[in-house]
Every structure is written in structure tokens, then in C-alpha cells.
Amino acid sequence: MDTDETIFTTNWVTVKKTPRGFDYLERKGKDSVAVFLLRRNDVSPVIYEVLIRQLPLCIDSTEFDGQMKLFPCPITGALDEGESPEEAAIREVYEEAGFSVKVLSLGKYIVGTQTNEICYMYYADVTGIEPDIAQQDGTYHESISKNEWRPFEYLNNCDYSACQIGYFRLRDIFYI
């Protein structure tokens, strides 16, 4: 039986080559989650808002006024060993935003042809729920990230593929 050859590995990623010669990237935990938190806002013309997580992008470390440029995405994270996608989604929401929620599935998508990663998408309506203080995971990456509530339509203008997929799936669910 042919197996994939490991070319390079770090704590977070491994580059592999298949017996047919394809190189691909495998993240620690392999698969990931993207979670959209929505809340109803009856005091403005915007009916729903979405929590956007502003994160640094490893391939663009541009600084503006001494601060790293941040990029919008939903709450994201990798699955830990033995963890189901739903468990990872619940854990990441609590870790990054402080909300204890049940999550509902939005399906999944293949992250790219150069990875073996599947991203499982979830959402939760957090209208009226007060979050705990988000614990973060202790990494520098999370320490400079920040959460912002934005109008739901903001998702349609994000470059991150999960935002665009989530926009269309959530729009149909919430009739936005």
C-alpha cells in the first residue's frame, strides 16, 4: 500500500506528497470549523448583526500605525484530536467570544485543492445572551485579534470564503 511522504512538519502543519506526486498541506487537527454568531438588533435599520473576528493573516503582516492589519472572518479553529466538528465549534465560540451556545450546522466545504482540510460551518443566534469573558488560547495570534459586531450584509463583502458561503446559507435561513 502506498502512503503519503512527509516532506516537512511543524507543530501546526505538515507538507505531504502523495504517491502520484501531488503536494498538499495538512493542518494540525486536519479539519476546521467556522462559526457565525448572529444577533437580532431591533434598534437600528439593520435587523441582524454578525460577529466578525478580525484576525492577522500570516501571509500579510502589513502594519498600519504600529498595528498589524487584520482580516475579517467568522470564529474559526481546528479540531483537536478526537473532537467532533460540533464540539470544536462550541469550544471555539466559548474560547474566542465567551458565548456558551448550541450550534446548528450550515454544512461543510473543501478548503482548497492543495489541502486535505474540510471546514465544517455552524451558526448560533445569540440574541439576548450575555457572553462570559473570552479566554482565548494564549497565542499571540489570538491576543491581537478582536471581535466586532457588523451588519449581516458585511459578510457578502469579505474575501474569506467561509464568509461568502455563510452569507448565502444564512440569508436563506433567516430570510434576510
VENZIKA-V250584 format. One record per helix or strand of 2 or more residues. SS is the DSSP state (helix for helix, strand for strand). FROM is the first residue (numbers start at 1). TO is the last residue. If there is no record, write none. Layout:
ss = [SS	SS]
from = [FROM	FROM]
to = [TO	TO]
//
This chain:
ss = [strand	strand	strand	strand	strand	strand	strand	strand	strand	helix	strand	strand	helix	strand	helix	helix]
from = [5	13	23	32	48	63	67	70	75	85	104	118	140	146	152	161]
to = [9	17	27	40	57	64	68	73	78	97	110	125	143	151	157	174]
//
